[in-house]
Amino acid sequence: MGEYKLAVMGVSEVRWNGSGRTETTNGNVFVYSGMPNTDDDHIRGVGILVNKNIRGALLEWNPVSERIITARIQTKLRKMSIVQCYAPTENAELDEKEAFYSLPDKTLLGINRSDIIVMMGDFNAQVGNNNQDIEHIMGRHGMPCDKENKNGQLLIELCGKHGLVIGGTGFPHKEGHKVTWISLDKDKQAGNQIDHICVSRNWSKSLLDVRNKRRADIGSDHHMIMGILRIKTQKVIRKTVQFEET
């Protein structure tokens, strides 16, 4: 976060059970949502890390499930809702994938319609670069693939329903700057674009860039992806009112 001067960072596969808010040694705020019980397997889990410089703009957060967490931030223009997701893999059963996508659908329906929405995370979704008839959802600069996978289709449908744009498909980067995941199988060495940052269509022009940052050492077979959104946050002044009874 410090090296890339990030304001907000979403994290998938946190693997902390329960939910909570904690503070890092340098003052950043981390909210997380994991498996519901402390004795559950330490799997899945999502979190949102807020830079100490804008922690005063954090209004609220909501641990939806071990796959979804939201946070709301005050900007100078309006409030911004961040939805961090971690979808099932493409090998998961169709019922599991459809059950997951019903959660962000319900979550997005509950967000104030005037909010700027940023939905991001590991969606395990290949959307490709064919945007025919869906130009309002994605650009033509996604990473090429033979065909979008089922997670990709579900993500496109979700974004279309809620007026979101898949940001990484809108910028003409080299393929090496689009790939977000590298297979650990040495025989395949396949790379795909399966992690995404999506923003409200009405605010898509404020999204200046989306690309991977391969230099970031995050101990994962995924690359960190970074989006640059031109919006200023605003600290929230919380006043204490005293009452006296006589």
C-alpha positions as CSV (number, residue, x, y, z in Angstrom):
1,M,0.0,0.0,0.0
2,G,2.8,2.4,0.9
3,E,4.9,1.7,-2.2
4,Y,2.1,2.2,-4.7
5,K,0.5,5.0,-2.7
6,L,-2.9,3.2,-2.5
7,A,-5.9,4.7,-0.8
8,V,-7.9,1.5,-0.6
9,M,-6.8,-2.1,-1.2
10,G,-9.1,-5.1,-1.5
11,V,-7.8,-8.5,-0.4
12,S,-9.1,-12.0,-1.3
13,E,-8.3,-15.2,0.6
14,V,-7.7,-13.5,3.9
15,R,-8.5,-16.8,5.7
16,W,-9.3,-15.1,9.0
17,N,-12.5,-16.5,10.6
18,G,-15.2,-14.2,12.0
19,S,-15.3,-10.5,11.1
20,G,-13.8,-7.4,12.6
21,R,-11.8,-4.2,12.3
22,T,-8.2,-3.9,13.2
23,E,-5.4,-1.4,12.9
24,T,-1.9,-2.0,11.4
25,T,1.2,-0.9,13.2
26,N,1.4,2.1,10.8
27,G,-2.2,3.2,11.3
28,N,-4.0,1.7,8.3
29,V,-7.4,0.3,9.0
30,F,-8.3,-3.3,8.0
31,V,-11.8,-4.6,8.0
32,Y,-12.4,-8.3,7.2
33,S,-15.1,-10.9,6.8
34,G,-14.4,-14.7,7.0
35,M,-16.0,-18.0,7.8
36,P,-18.6,-17.5,10.5
37,N,-17.3,-19.7,13.3
38,T,-13.8,-19.7,14.9
39,D,-13.4,-23.4,14.5
40,D,-14.3,-23.4,10.8
41,D,-11.6,-24.2,8.3
42,H,-9.5,-21.1,7.5
43,I,-10.5,-20.7,3.9
44,R,-11.9,-17.9,1.7
45,G,-12.2,-14.6,3.5
46,V,-12.2,-11.0,2.2
47,G,-10.9,-7.7,3.5
48,I,-10.6,-4.0,2.7
49,L,-7.5,-2.1,3.8
50,V,-8.0,1.7,4.2
51,N,-4.9,4.0,4.2
52,K,-4.4,5.9,7.4
53,N,-4.5,9.2,5.4
54,I,-8.2,8.7,4.6
55,R,-9.3,6.6,7.5
56,G,-11.4,9.5,8.7
57,A,-13.5,9.2,5.5
58,L,-14.5,5.6,6.3
59,L,-18.2,5.8,7.2
60,E,-19.2,2.2,7.7
61,W,-18.5,-1.4,6.7
62,N,-20.5,-4.6,6.4
63,P,-19.2,-8.2,6.5
64,V,-21.7,-9.8,4.2
65,S,-20.1,-13.3,4.0
66,E,-16.8,-15.0,3.7
67,R,-16.8,-14.0,0.1
68,I,-18.1,-10.4,0.2
69,I,-17.4,-7.4,2.3
70,T,-18.4,-3.7,1.7
71,A,-17.2,-0.4,3.0
72,R,-18.6,3.1,2.5
73,I,-16.3,6.1,2.1
74,Q,-17.2,9.8,2.0
75,T,-15.8,11.7,-1.0
76,K,-16.1,15.4,-1.7
77,L,-18.7,14.7,-4.4
78,R,-20.8,11.9,-2.8
79,K,-20.4,8.7,-1.0
80,M,-18.6,5.8,-2.5
81,S,-19.4,2.1,-1.8
82,I,-16.7,-0.5,-2.2
83,V,-17.6,-4.1,-2.7
84,Q,-14.8,-6.6,-2.3
85,C,-15.5,-10.1,-3.7
86,Y,-14.0,-13.6,-3.9
87,A,-15.9,-15.9,-6.3
88,P,-15.8,-19.7,-6.5
89,T,-13.3,-21.1,-9.0
90,E,-14.5,-22.0,-12.5
91,N,-14.2,-25.7,-11.5
92,A,-16.9,-25.2,-8.8
93,E,-20.4,-26.5,-9.4
94,L,-22.7,-24.2,-11.4
95,D,-25.1,-24.1,-8.4
96,E,-22.3,-22.8,-6.2
97,K,-21.3,-20.1,-8.7
98,E,-24.9,-18.9,-9.3
99,A,-25.4,-18.9,-5.5
100,F,-22.4,-16.7,-5.1
101,Y,-23.4,-14.2,-7.8
102,S,-26.8,-13.8,-6.1
103,L,-25.0,-12.3,-3.1
104,P,-23.3,-9.4,-4.8
105,D,-26.6,-8.9,-6.7
106,K,-28.4,-8.5,-3.4
107,T,-25.6,-6.4,-1.9
108,L,-25.6,-4.0,-4.9
109,L,-29.4,-3.7,-4.7
110,G,-29.0,-2.5,-1.1
111,I,-26.5,0.3,-1.9
112,N,-27.8,3.8,-2.1
113,R,-28.4,4.6,-5.8
114,S,-26.5,7.9,-5.5
115,D,-23.3,6.2,-4.4
116,I,-20.3,5.7,-6.6
117,I,-19.8,2.0,-6.7
118,V,-16.4,0.2,-7.0
119,M,-16.8,-3.6,-7.1
120,M,-13.5,-5.5,-7.2
121,G,-11.8,-8.8,-6.4
122,D,-11.0,-12.2,-7.6
123,F,-14.0,-13.2,-9.7
124,N,-12.3,-16.1,-11.5
125,A,-14.0,-14.6,-14.5
126,Q,-12.6,-14.5,-18.0
127,V,-14.6,-11.9,-20.0
128,G,-12.3,-11.8,-23.2
129,N,-12.2,-8.8,-25.6
130,N,-15.4,-9.3,-27.6
131,N,-17.7,-6.5,-26.5
132,Q,-20.2,-6.7,-29.3
133,D,-23.6,-5.6,-28.1
134,I,-22.2,-5.1,-24.5
135,E,-20.1,-1.9,-25.2
136,H,-21.9,-0.4,-22.2
137,I,-20.5,-3.1,-19.9
138,M,-16.9,-3.6,-21.2
139,G,-14.3,-2.3,-23.6
140,R,-12.5,-4.2,-26.3
141,H,-9.1,-4.4,-24.5
142,G,-9.8,-7.4,-22.3
143,M,-7.3,-10.2,-22.4
144,P,-8.1,-12.4,-25.4
145,C,-9.6,-15.8,-24.8
146,D,-11.5,-18.3,-26.9
147,K,-14.7,-17.7,-25.0
148,E,-15.7,-16.1,-21.7
149,N,-16.1,-18.8,-19.0
150,K,-19.3,-19.2,-16.9
151,N,-18.0,-16.9,-14.2
152,G,-17.3,-14.3,-16.9
153,Q,-20.8,-14.6,-18.2
154,L,-22.2,-14.2,-14.7
155,L,-20.0,-11.1,-14.0
156,I,-21.1,-9.5,-17.3
157,E,-24.7,-10.1,-16.4
158,L,-24.2,-8.7,-12.9
159,C,-22.5,-5.5,-14.2
160,G,-25.1,-5.0,-16.9
161,K,-27.9,-5.2,-14.3
162,H,-26.3,-2.7,-11.9
163,G,-24.8,-0.3,-14.4
164,L,-21.2,-1.2,-13.9
165,V,-18.2,-1.2,-16.3
166,I,-15.4,-3.8,-16.2
167,G,-12.5,-1.4,-15.9
168,G,-9.6,-3.6,-17.0
169,T,-11.2,-4.1,-20.5
170,G,-11.1,-0.4,-21.3
171,F,-7.3,0.3,-21.5
172,P,-5.0,-0.8,-24.4
173,H,-2.2,-2.3,-22.4
174,K,0.2,-5.0,-23.5
175,E,-1.0,-8.5,-22.7
176,G,1.6,-8.8,-19.9
177,H,0.0,-5.9,-18.1
178,K,-3.5,-7.4,-18.3
179,V,-2.9,-10.9,-16.9
180,T,-3.9,-11.2,-13.3
181,W,-3.2,-14.9,-12.6
182,I,-0.5,-17.3,-13.6
183,S,-0.9,-21.1,-13.3
184,L,1.6,-22.8,-11.0
185,D,1.5,-25.8,-13.3
186,K,4.9,-25.6,-15.0
187,D,3.6,-27.6,-18.0
188,K,0.9,-25.1,-18.7
189,Q,2.2,-21.7,-17.5
190,A,-1.2,-20.3,-18.5
191,G,-2.1,-16.7,-17.7
192,N,-5.6,-15.3,-17.5
193,Q,-7.4,-12.0,-16.6
194,I,-9.7,-13.2,-13.9
195,D,-9.5,-10.4,-11.3
196,H,-11.4,-7.2,-12.0
197,I,-12.2,-3.7,-10.9
198,C,-15.6,-2.5,-11.9
199,V,-17.0,1.0,-11.5
200,S,-20.3,2.8,-11.9
201,R,-20.9,3.5,-15.6
202,N,-21.7,7.2,-14.8
203,W,-18.3,7.5,-13.2
204,S,-16.2,5.4,-15.6
205,K,-14.6,8.5,-17.1
206,S,-13.0,9.1,-13.7
207,L,-11.3,5.7,-14.0
208,L,-7.9,6.7,-15.5
209,D,-6.2,3.3,-15.7
210,V,-6.4,-0.4,-14.7
211,R,-3.4,-2.7,-15.0
212,N,-1.4,-5.3,-13.0
213,K,1.6,-4.5,-10.9
214,R,3.8,-7.5,-11.2
215,R,6.5,-6.1,-9.0
216,A,4.3,-6.2,-6.0
217,D,5.3,-9.2,-3.8
218,I,2.0,-10.5,-2.4
219,G,2.9,-14.2,-2.0
220,S,0.3,-15.4,-4.5
221,D,-0.1,-16.8,-8.0
222,H,-2.2,-13.7,-8.6
223,H,-0.8,-10.3,-9.6
224,M,-1.9,-7.2,-7.8
225,I,-4.1,-5.1,-10.1
226,M,-4.4,-1.3,-9.6
227,G,-7.0,1.1,-10.7
228,I,-6.6,4.9,-10.6
229,L,-9.9,6.7,-9.8
230,R,-9.9,10.5,-9.9
231,I,-12.0,11.2,-6.8
232,K,-11.0,13.1,-3.6
233,T,-12.1,11.7,-0.2
234,Q,-13.3,13.9,2.6
235,K,-12.8,13.4,6.3
236,V,-16.0,13.0,8.2
237,I,-16.4,15.3,11.3
238,R,-18.1,13.4,14.0
239,K,-19.5,15.8,16.6
240,T,-20.3,14.9,20.2
241,V,-23.5,16.4,21.6
242,Q,-23.8,16.7,25.4
243,F,-27.2,16.5,27.1
244,E,-27.9,17.6,30.6
245,E,-30.9,16.6,32.7
246,T,-31.9,18.7,35.7
